[in-house]
């Protein structure tokens, strides 16, 4: 049993992104995918001091690969990915207004292995408490915040209001954590704010809500040491393993403890097969630790969302 706690379905970058979900025969359209190269090496193979430098050097290539992967995030392709990797259930994360809980709920009705989260549509003037309550009543099993794409700090008053309202449901809040880019220049200047992925925003958010279980998505990416330093002291913060090497995963387990690290792939931006290999390599044959990271930790906070 494997639960992927961090994945996407549909186009999270453009309007009406839910229309992509049911398309058939869609394939990734890119000549060279630098992310695939990194996955072949299990996101390792370089001295640690070079990781951030290398990421910035390859920034445009990573962004192009990410966009090509996003454009292939169909239900058909997700099902193939789950079957190949042995993933039994997967959280799917919205980014309103492009991709919504309603889109993911429809996908769940077609494949109950999909666990939908809800999100905040900052472009609409709506009753956040009522909207989130309605989504939970209709099957939302968590809340997703994406400060970069939504261009909204984790410390914004509307975000804090939403987390406060959502806290009564005793479900997790997963936020994107780490600096990344999704649009190419000059579009990126008006469509995203990568600086909002900085870890100090996350620290302020989680400190305000000690009773809420937070998941720091991607564990900060190449800023994972900042996540360890700033977020591991908060017992209500968990992390997922997406886009990390086995060495990074071992560091995260050491800092957060085995019960606060969960498997995530960030599909389609990350591949599930290499992501599973990374966790197993990080666990070094410890089957109990594997079971915690690959399944039990996620099951403990998503228990009401599991199809079984």
Secondary structure as UniProt FT lines:
FT   STRAND          3..4
FT   TURN            15..16
FT   HELIX           17..20
FT   TURN            21..22
FT   HELIX           34..40
FT   TURN            41..43
FT   HELIX           48..57
FT   HELIX           59..70
FT   TURN            71..72
FT   HELIX           75..85
FT   STRAND          89..92
FT   TURN            96..98
FT   HELIX           101..110
FT   TURN            112..113
FT   STRAND          114..116
FT   STRAND          118..119
FT   TURN            122..123
FT   HELIX           128..137
FT   TURN            138..139
FT   STRAND          142..145
FT   HELIX           147..150
FT   TURN            154..155
FT   HELIX           157..166
FT   HELIX           167..169
FT   STRAND          172..176
FT   TURN            185..187
FT   HELIX           188..191
FT   HELIX           194..197
FT   HELIX           199..208
FT   TURN            210..211
FT   STRAND          214..217
FT   HELIX           218..223
FT   HELIX           224..231
FT   TURN            232..233
FT   TURN            235..236
FT   STRAND          237..240
FT   TURN            242..243
FT   HELIX           246..256
FT   HELIX           258..260
FT   STRAND          261..262
FT   TURN            268..269
FT   HELIX           272..283
FT   TURN            284..285
FT   HELIX           287..291
FT   HELIX           292..296
FT   HELIX           297..301
FT   HELIX           303..305
//
